[in-house]
Amino acid sequence: MSPRRFPLLRMAAAAALAVAFALAPSDGAAQRARAAATPRDAYFPPPGDGWARRSPGAVGMDSSRLADAIAFAVARESKAPRDLERAHYQTFGREPFGEPTGPFSERGAPTGIILRHGYIVAEWGEPERVDMTFSVTKSFLSTTVGVALDRGLIRAVSDTVRRYVGPVVVLDASGPSGRRGASRLLAPPFESAHNRTITWDHLLRQTSDWEGTLWGKPEWADRPTGEPSEWATRPRRAPGSSYEYNDVRVNVLALAALEVWRRPLPQVLAEYVMGPIGASNTWRWYGYDDSWVVMDGRAVQSVSGGGHWGGGMFISARDQARFGYLTLRRGRWRDRQLLSEAWVRMALTPTPAQPTYGVMNWFLNTDRKLWPSAPASAFAHVGNGTNLIYVDPAHDLVVVARWIENGAVDEFLGRVLAAVEGAPATTGAAAGTASSRQPHAISASPPGAGGATRAPTPAPRSPRSRSASR
């Protein structure tokens, strides 16, 4: 394979997956745990490995049904190749200008974490393994914009972005010698008559219809539809009037945010979010070979908002779970409001042109359209893979699932929610029936064995069609 494959991440060595259930304390802590997740006295995990665990029963969940849900997630592993560069060439690499320009990796086995009231109830796969997270990166990107807004660097999301972006000097990609070439001015990204009217809100909600080319990728080349002769010449739609999921425009937002912060966005995210929530130091956020700019005399990489052409956020399920828990707690971590309540409310406000989308990449279960088995108040940070950080305020629940087929997500969530004691019963495919479910080779370990159980070996993989989120 090409040397572009990311070399630092290892592929899972074993097909069998560990599912860990912690044992509940025998005094009255199990009963107290059910009432511990109020905003006033919610549990927050410390940095490192000291994240407290609870057995399913201690937090009002049925262990047998939870094991069934996990076995289902493992069995419904994505059929795309685990070599993510190979998967790219089978999907987005077939688009115009589809050549990768950022790093890819080989991914691990199906992996996940379930939190209730902030405690780890179950884990499977390799929760500390660092893998690509594709469009979940967009939630981290929008977070850097939210922090800029909270700190007054952006006055209002209704401001036009053009007011915040100065001349951009780009460093040419490395040549054969490994040294970067000459610099050049980037074509002003917000100078056309249409682009001058685009606001921060339009970019955050993917309703800008921005026109142009960035990092060698024209906006029309991302999932092109319609008549090819009109891809680059069609009339522009008024910003805010239509929704289009487009990674070139997402990268325009990343460049604009870099212009506001005048420092690398991974540093911003580490200082204001990932550090305070106790994330590990293993996550990385990459851009492209040709997305280096000069900022205050330094070479800075403008990061990407996903893995469409490689790059984006590489992160563990554990760190994904911390971020999901931050959003469950509406931006608050212990006694600090890291993201303002106003920002969280905006992120959870449906986009008029796409009511199941808030700000990127907060997918909303408006009218239960995305996940009929889940409450309408649920939301998720979603990326290709599928990478899922499901957040359920109604059940005080965070679920991370990685490398599950997109079409299996709703049924998986239905099975998890069926394990919550007192949750409304689900019907149809989302719940399954006792007679239709097949037994899985999962059994509880005895005390002192670390709570580990074994899941069945995943089925053989085969290529699949491309996903909508990248």
N, C-alpha and C positions, 0 to 999 in steps of 0.2 A: 504493500500500500504506500501511498504518498507519505513523505516525511511530515506532512501537515498533521497527521494523526498526533494527538496530544500525548506525549510520552510519559508523563508523571503519574497517571492514574492507572491502577491495576484492574484487570478483569477479574470477576468473581471466580474463585477456584472451584467452588463446590456448587452443585446444583441444589442440594438440600438447603433449606432456609431455617434459621432459628427463630422461634416465636417465644418471647420472654414475657411471663406473667409474674409480677411481684406478689408476695404474700401479704395479706392484710394483718395489721397488728391485732392482738387478741383482746385488748382492753376496749375502751369505748371509742377509739379513734375512727373505726369504720363508720360509725354513725355520725361523728362530728365531721368527717370528710365530705359527706353529702351536703353539708351546709357551709362549707369553707369557701366556696367560689363566688361570694358576693363581691362587688367592687371594693368594699371596705376592707375585707380580710382575705382576699384572694391569695393563693399561693403563687410565688414566682420562683423559678429554679435559679440556683446560684450558677456562676460560671463553672465550666468544667464538667466533670462526671458525677457531681453530687445531686443530679436531678432525682427527686423523690419519686418512688413508685408506689402504686396501689394495685391490689388485686381487682379484677372486674367487680366482684361482689362488694368491695369496700366503697365503690363509687356508683353503685346502682346499675351495674351491667351484668348480663348473663354470660358466663365464661364460655359455655358451649356454643352459644350463638355467635359470640365474638370470634372464637376459633373458626367457626364455619365461614364467617365473612373474610377472614384472613386467608383461609385456604382457597376461597373463591378468587381473591385478588392474585394469588400466586398462580393459580391455574389459568387465569386469563391474562397472562403476560403478553405484552405487545409482540406482534409477529414480525415487526421490523428487525433487521439485523442489529445485533448488539454493537457491531462496529458502526458507529454513528456517521463516520465519513462515507462508508458504503451506503448507509441508509440515505444520506443526502443525495448521492448520485442516482438513487432509485426514485427520488421524489423531487425536491426543490432544485436539484442540480439539472433537471431537464428544462427548467424555465430559461427564457432569454437572460443572458448575463448571469447565469446560475453558478458560475465558478466559485468555489469557496475561497475566501480571503482571510478567514480567521481559523483558530484551532478547533479541532474535533477530538473526541476521545472515544475509547471503547467503554460502554456502560456496564454496570453491574446487573445483578439479578433483581427480580421484583423486591421492592423494599418499602417499608412503611413504618409509621408510628401513630399510635392513637393516644390522645391526651383527653382526660376528663378532669375538670376543675383544676387544670394545670399539671396534674400528675401523669406520669407515664403509666398507662394501663397495658399496653402491648407494643412490641416492636417485632419486626421480621426483616429478613434479608441482611443488608449491610448498612445500618443507619448512620455510621460514621464515614462511609465511603463518599468521596467527592466526585460528583458526576455533573454533566451538563444539565441545566434546568430549563433551557430554551426560553419560552415566552414568560415563564415566571419572572425572568429578569425584568420584564416591563413593570412589575409591581415594585421592584427595587428602584428602577429608574424614576417612576412617578414619585416615590418616597423622597428622593433627593430634591425634586421640584417642590414637594409639600413642605420640606424643611426650609427651603429658600423662601417660600411664601410665609411660613410662620415667623421667620427671622427678618422679614421686611426686605429681603433682596429682590423679591418680586412683589410689586405693590398690590396687584390684583390679577386673578386669572383672566379677567376681561381685558387686560392690557394686550395690545398687539405685541407679538414676539419681536418684531423688527426693531422696536425701541431698545432692546436689550442686547442686540448682537452687533458687534463691531466687525472690522475687517478680519478675515480668517486667513492666516498663512499656513499652508499645508506643506509638510515635508514629503518629498517623493519617496516611494518605497525603496527598500534596500536593493542595491544591485548585486552582481556576482561577488563583489569584494566584501559584501556585508556592511558597507558604509552607506548611510543615507545620502540621497542626491540633493539637488538644489531645491530651494523652497519656491513656492508660487502662491499667488493669491487665489483663494477659492472664489468661484462665482458667488456673489452675494445671494444667500439662500432666501431672502425675504424682500427682494426688490421688484419682482414682477407685480403687475397691477393686482393680480389675484392674491399672491402671497403676502402682500402688504396688509391685507385685511385679516390675516390669521392671528388668533389669540392663543394664549396658553391653554385655555379651556378646550379649544378646538383640537390642539395637538394631543392633549391628555385623553380626550375622548375619541380620538381617531375619526374626527369629522371634518378635518381641515381641507381635504382634497389638494394638499400641497402639490405643486408641480415643479419638476426639476430632477437633477441627478446629484447623488451624493455618494462618495466613496466608490465611484465607478458603476453604480447601480441606478438606472432611471426608475422613477417611481412606478411607471407603467409595467415594468418587468416583473413585479411581485404579483404572482397569481393572476396573470393577464386573462381577461375574458373578452368576448365580443369580437368585432372585426379587427384583425391585426393592423390593417391600414389606418385605423383610427386610434390606435393605442396612444400615440403621442400627440394627436391633434384634436381630440374630442373637446367639446366645450367644458369648462370647469363648472363644478357645482358650488353654489354659495357655501362658504364655511358654516358648519353647524347643521346643514340641511340633510346630509346623508352620512352614513357610517361605512367606512371601508377599512378592514384590517390590513395594514400595510407597513412592512418593516423598514422600508426606506424612510417613511415619514416618522416612524419611531426613532430612527437614528438621527433625524433632523432635530427631534426634541432633545436627544442626548447631547448633541452639539450645542444647542441653545442653552441647556443647563450648564454645560462646561463654561460657556461664555459668561454666565451669571456668577458662577462660583470662582472662576479663574484658578481652579485647581482640579486635579483628577477626581472624578466622581467616586471611584472606590475609596479614596481617602475621606470624602464627605460622608459616605455611607458608614464607614468604619467608626468615625468620630461621633456621629450623632445617633446612630441606630445600632449597628452590629456590636460595637463595644459595650454600650450600656445594657444590652439585653444578654450579654454573656456569651455571644457566639464564639466559636472556635477561631483560630487563626488560619484555618485551612481553606476558606472560601477565596475564590479569585474571580475577577471581573475583567473580561478582555474585549478589545475591539478588533480591528482588522489590520493587516499589514500596511494598508495605505490610509489609515485614519489617524495619523499622527499630525499634530498641529504645533505651532509655536505659540506658547502662552507665557507672556512676561519673560521672554528670553530662554524658556525651557521647552524641551520636547515633551509633549503630553499626548497620550493616546485618548482619542474620543471613543468611549466604549460603545458597544452595540446594545440594543434592547432585546436581543434574543439570539438564537443560534441558526437563523435562516441561512446564513453564509458562513457559519462557524462563529466561535466566540460567545459572548454573553457571559452569564454567571455560571460558575462551576461551584457546587455547594453540596453539603451533606444533608441527609434527611433530618438529622438532629437540628442543624441550623435553620432549615426550612420550618421546622416545628416551632422554633423560638420566634421566628418572624410571624408565623400564623397566630401564635399565642399573643403577640403584641397587638395584632389587628383584632383578635377576639376581645382584648381588654381596651379596645378603642384608643390605641396609641399610648396607653399608660403602662409603665413598668415600675413596680413598687411605688415609690413616692414621686416619680418623675413623669411628666407628660411629654414624651418624646415626640409624638405627633399630636397636633392640636385636635381637639374635639371638632372644630370647624372643618379641618381637613378630612377627618374620618367621615363626617356627615356628607361632605362633597363626594368623597370616593364611593359612598354607598347610595348616592342619588342617581337614579336611572338616567341614562342619556336619552333625550327625546327621540333621536333617530335610531336608537338601539336600546330598548328598555332593559335588556339583560346585561348591559355593560355600564359600569360606572366610570372611574378613571382607570387608565391601564394599570394592571391587568386584573382589576377587581370584577369578576364575573358575578352577576347578581341573579338570584333565583326568582326573579319577578314573576308573579302569578304561577310559580312552580314550573316554568317553561323549560328550564335547563335540566333540572333533576326532580321529576315528579314525586319521587320517594322522599324528598327532603322538604323542610319547612320553607316557606317563601322568604323568610328572614335570613336564610343561609346565603353565604357567598363563598367564593373560592378564588385563589390565585392559580391560574392554569397555564400550562405550557405543553408543547409537543412531547410525546413520549409514551403514554401521557404522564406528565408531572402535575400533581394535584396537591394543593394545600387547601383543604376544605375547612371552613370555619362556620360553626353552628351556634350562634348565641342562645337559641332556644333550649339547647341541650348542654350548653357550656362545654363544647366539644371541638377539638381540632384533630383532623385526620390528614396525615401525609401519606400519599400513595404514589409510588414511582413505577413506571414501566408497565402500566395496566392498559389494556385496550380501551380506547375512548368510548366505544359503544358499551362497555361493561361498567362504566363508572356509576351510573344511576342504580343499577342492581347491587353493586358493591355497597354504596351508601345506604340503600334500603336494608341490607343485611346488617350493617353496623348499627343502624338506628333500631332495628328489631332487637338488638342486644341491650338497649337502654331500657331499664325497667320503667314502666309507666309510659313509654313512648307509644303514640297511636299505632295500631297494627296496620301494616301495609298489605296490599293485595296485589294479585297478578304477578308479573315477571319480577317486579322489584322485590317482592318478599319471598317468592318461591313457596312450595308446600312441603310438608314433611315427607310426602310420598315421592315428590319429584327430585328432592335433593339427594345427591349421591354421598355416601359416607366418605370422609377424608381421614387419612392416616395422621391424626393429631391426637395426642394424649398428654395430660398434665404430668409433669415430672414430680417426684416426691420432694418434700422439703429438704433443703440443703443441696439440691442439685442445680441451683441457680435459676429455677423456674423455666428452664428451657424446654421447648417441645420441638418436634420436627414436622415440617410441612411436606407434602408430596413433591416429587420431582416434577418440575415444569414440563409441559409438552414441548416437542420439537418446534423450533421457530421456522417461519417462512416469511418471505417479503409481504408487506402490506401496502395499501394505498396511503397517500400522504395525508397528514393531519392538517386541520385548519390553523392551528396555533404553532408558531415557530419561535 
